[in-house]
Amino acid sequence: MALLRWSAPGDLFRPFEEMEREMERLRAEMDRLLPGFRSLRTARVGVFPPLNVSEDKDNLYVRAELPGMHPDQIEISVEGDTLTLRGERKPAPLGDNVSYHRREREFGRFRRSLTLPTRIDVDAVEATFNNGVLTIVLPKAQEVRPKQIPVKAQ
C-alpha cells in the first residue's frame, strides 16, 4: 500500500475531479458521434433537470431549471431523506411542413432523486415556480438547526 503526502483538503478530491472531467469529455465525444442517443443517455443517467442545492442555518434550497414547463407538469415528493422530482416535458408543436435542422432541447419523462444532507420538516416544505426555475425550500428539522445556548453565571 502506497502512502500519499497530505497537503491540502482540495487534494483529496483532485483524482475524482480529473475523472469527472474525463467522463464529461467522453460524454461530449459520444454526443458528437451519436447525437440521436443524447436524450436517451441523459434520461438514463438522471441529469435533467440540472439542480443547485444550497443551505443556510434554517433551510435547504433546491433550484431546478425547467424551461418551457408549467407547475402542473411537475411532481415533488419527499420520502425519508430522498427528494424526488418527476415530470414530463413535451416537445413544442411544429407547424405543418416544418422540420428540424437541429434539435438539442430535451423532452420526455424525467425523474431526478437526490439524498438530502440533513433531516427536514416535511410538513413545512414549499415550492414555487418562476420563469422556468423551480425553487423548493426545505426547512431543517428543529433538532438539527443550530441553537445558541446562553451561559448563566452562578
N, C-alpha and C positions, 0 to 999 in steps of 0.2 A: 504494500500500500504506500503510495507516494504522499508526502506531506507538502502542502502548499502554504506559502507565506501569506498571512492575512494582512492586507494593507489598508483596506477601506471597505465600508459596508457595500458600496456600489460594485466592488469587485466580485462579490458573491454571485450577483445576478448577471454578470457580463457574459458568461457562456450561454445562458438562456436567451439573452438579448441577441447575441450573434446567431443562435439557432432560429429565433423568430424572424430576424432579417432575412436569413437564407430561405426559410419557408415562404415568406412573402415574395421573395424573388422568384421562387419556383412556381408559386400560385400565379404570379403575373405572367410568367412564361407560358404556363398551361392555358391561361385565359387568352393569350395572344394566339397560341397554336390551335386551340379548340374553343372558339368564342361561344358556340352554341351550348356548351356544357357549364358555362359560368353560373347561371341561375340555379342549376341543379346542385352544384358544389356549394354555393352559398347557403341554400336552404338546408342542405345536409349538415354542414358544419355549424350552422346556427349563429351567423354573424350579422343577421338582419333582424331587427333594426340595430344600428350602431347605438351603443349606450355609453353614458358617462355616469359614474356612481361617485357621490361625494358625501361628506357628512360634516356636521357641526356638533356641538355638545348635546343637542336635543334631538336631532333628526338625521336620517339618511335621506339622500335625494337621488333619484334615478331620473335621468333625462334621456329620452329616446327620440331619434329623428324618424318621423313617419310622414314624409311629404305626400300630399295627394290623398291622404286618408281622412276619414271622419271619425269622431269619437265613438259612434255606434258600431264601427268596424273593429274595435279594439276590446279585448277581454283581458282583465288583470286579475290574478289570483295570488294569494299567499298561503302556502301550506308549510307549516313548521318554519324552517329557516330558508325556504325557497320562494323567490318571487318569479312568477311566470307571466309573460306577455304572449298573447295569441291574437291572431287576426288574419285577414286576407286582404291583400291589396290587389284590386282588379285593374287590368290594363285600360287605358283611356280608349274609348271607341274611336275608330278611324272612319273617315268618310268613305263614300263609295269610290272605287278606283284609286285608292291610296295604298301605297306600300312603303315599308320601312327601307331606308338605306343603312341605318344604324339603330340598334335597339339595345341600350345599356341600362335603362331603368328596369329594375326587377319587379316582378309581380307574382302573385300566388299566395298560398297559405304560408304562415310563418309561426314558429313557436320558439321563444327565447326564454331560457330559465337561468337564474343566477342564484348562488348561495349568498345570503345576506351575512355581513360580517359581525352582526350583533343581534340580540333579541329586540323585537319591536312590539309596539302596541297595535295589534292587528285591527282593533276596532276603531282606531283613530287615523288610519291611512286615508290619504286624499290624493286625487289625481285630477289634473287639469290638462287641457289640450289647447294650444295656441300657436297659430302659424306653422303647423306641421310638426310641432315639438310637444311630446307628451312629457309632463313633469309629474312624478309621483313623490309625495312627501310621506315618509315612513317614520313616525315618531318612535324614538327609542323607548323601550320598556323602562319604567321608573327605576327598577333595581340596577340598571346598567348606566344610568345617567350620573355624571359626576355630581357629588354633593359636598358642599362646603361644611365642615364640622367646626363650630366655634370652640375655642379653648376657654374654659372658665377658670378663673383664679379662685383659690381656696384660702 
